[in-house]
Amino acid sequence: MNRTLAGVAWVALYLLVVLVPMFLMLLPPLPSGRTFWLEFAVALGFVGLIQLAVQFVLIARFRPLTAPYGIDVILQYHRQIALVAVAVILVHPVIIIVDNPSRLELLNPFGGTIASRFGILAILALSTLVLTSVFRERLGFRYEAWRFTHLALGLITVAFAQAHVSLAGLYTNAPWKQAVWVVSAVMMLCLVVYLRVIRPWRQRRSPWQVSRVESLPGATVALTLEPQGHAGMRFAPGQFAWIKLANSPFTLEEHPFSFSSSAEDTGRLEFGIKGLGDFSARVGSIPAGTTAFIDGPHGAFSIDRYQAPGYVFIAGGVGITPIMSFLRTMADREDPRPVLLIYADTSLEEMSYREELVPLEKRLSLAIVDLPEKPPPDWEGEHGLVDADLLGRVLPEERFARDVFVCGPPPMMDAVQAALLARDVPRERIHLERFVLA
Ligand SMILES: Cc1cc2nc3c(=O)[nH]c(=O)nc-3n(C[C@H](O)[C@H](O)[C@H](O)COP(=O)(O)OP(=O)(O)OC[C@H]3O[C@@H](n4cnc5c(N)ncnc54)[C@H](O)[C@@H]3O)c2cc1C
């Protein structure tokens, strides 16, 4: 209920922020002799511009904003709102021209007005930003390069759009109206400075050092970090952090990884990293002693948020890492609640944490179902994929009361969620962590 209220409050605040500047621009002094459709189109332009500005707030990783939902949900919102903003902004010139087709000349980059040229540039930058984001993987854009381009195009779009508004001058025909836009532009710049300069600057005071790099089965590496000259970090089991393995916290390369260690052990962080790309494949050869910086903790995928009488954990592949943190934390807390773990992977050999689970079975009320997709010939246990049939066989009777946490590759997550619902597990008891932010 609290989360619903918080959600309603955030949506109300969003609407307020997006609509108030438009109403301010509609206060006198106003240009005269304009049609309803022209006014409407201009209002849409203002709304779209403020929506773009709010995007910078959403990516700034402000904990009060991200904590109730998790940063993945906020980034999802960032993507969806971006599409609404783009639609609103593109409709703005269309209505202006339909209202009076002679205004088509405004789209001529060599004709029109200086204001209209800035408007065209803003739309071009925005379209490039959207297309490179939606088709990033198909375009073969490296993640880091994309992220840098994305931020740069965002700033360029907003700068051109601000210039368009100021130069058009019709609704910014009083110094206080100009000030509204100048202040909003400065605030956006401050947010970028906060994210890219002030946060890393603060991280300088809390460096970490790689203390151990251990190879695990399944092309996975257990990376252990220890604090250098500070007390470490408190996190909730299941959360994640952005890791920078570099001498400077100002490096642009940072990757999100779930903590796999116990949340009770704040003086040592462990991550399980599967070598799937250029950065993650390099982690195994990183020497002990390498400096690291951490931005975290982030995320809302945690047993600490749901005090159920017991849990079901479903892991696919490297999705086991936040679940290792759940189990290790519960063991350290001597938590007696029953847990069922379904651990799925392509084969038994690929299961990175099978060995590590053995001692935990003794310390916890833990039942484990190993689920190799391709089992060895003598395997008598369950095998295949997590589906409704398997869940029907292994879920405990009291599954309606238990909270279920699922983490694995994206196609598995959708299938498991559908299977859990088919087995009457209440939707609000299912919690998913997707290892995808972009
Ligand atoms: C919340 C969360 C928790 C995660 N926890 C783990 C974990 O515990 N263990 C694990 O092995 N993996 C985890 N991942 C996935 C891990 O972040 C990516 O596999 C890793 O960043 C890939 O980088 P790369 O350069 O090796 O691969 P690339 O081939 O460069 O990237 C593969 C894909 O990973 C994503 N990615 C790459 N870089 C970043 C980045 N800097 N930020 C966000 N996404 C990126 C992009 O979608 C990209 O297309 C997690 C991801 C998220 C979002």
The ligand as an ORCA input file, in Angstrom:
! r2SCAN-3c Opt
* xyz 0 1
  C      21.439     -5.333    -11.941
  C      22.464     -6.185    -12.661
  C      23.174     -7.122    -11.974
  C      24.095     -7.934    -12.640
  N      24.761     -8.871    -11.936
  C      25.622     -9.681    -12.576
  C      26.331    -10.696    -11.869
  O      26.192    -10.844    -10.656
  N      27.186    -11.472    -12.568
  C      27.380    -11.314    -13.916
  O      28.185    -12.053    -14.491
  N      26.715    -10.365    -14.612
  C      25.855     -9.540    -13.976
  N      25.214     -8.568    -14.674
  C      25.460     -8.429    -16.115
  C      26.749     -7.643    -16.343
  O      26.590     -6.311    -15.905
  C      27.075     -7.623    -17.839
  O      27.216     -8.959    -18.269
  C      28.361     -6.916    -18.074
  O      28.235     -5.543    -17.776
  C      28.720     -7.127    -19.530
  O      29.820     -6.301    -19.855
  P      30.896     -6.827    -20.914
  O      31.724     -5.672    -21.332
  O      31.589     -7.990    -20.352
  O      30.010     -7.377    -22.104
  P      29.471     -6.656    -23.376
  O      29.463     -7.656    -24.463
  O      30.149     -5.341    -23.577
  O      27.987     -6.345    -22.943
  C      26.969     -7.298    -23.015
  C      25.682     -6.596    -22.591
  O      25.770     -6.298    -21.174
  C      25.179     -5.023    -20.932
  N      26.203     -4.118    -20.414
  C      27.484     -4.005    -20.812
  N      28.103     -3.059    -20.109
  C      27.195     -2.565    -19.246
  C      27.219     -1.543    -18.264
  N      28.340     -0.856    -18.040
  N      26.091     -1.259    -17.580
  C      24.959     -1.943    -17.819
  N      24.860     -2.929    -18.735
  C      25.967     -3.238    -19.437
  C      24.652     -4.498    -22.242
  O      23.274     -4.838    -22.374
  C      25.472     -5.247    -23.271
  O      24.803     -5.368    -24.490
  C      24.317     -7.758    -14.027
  C      23.611     -6.774    -14.713
  C      22.708     -5.998    -14.047
  C      21.957     -4.956    -14.797
*
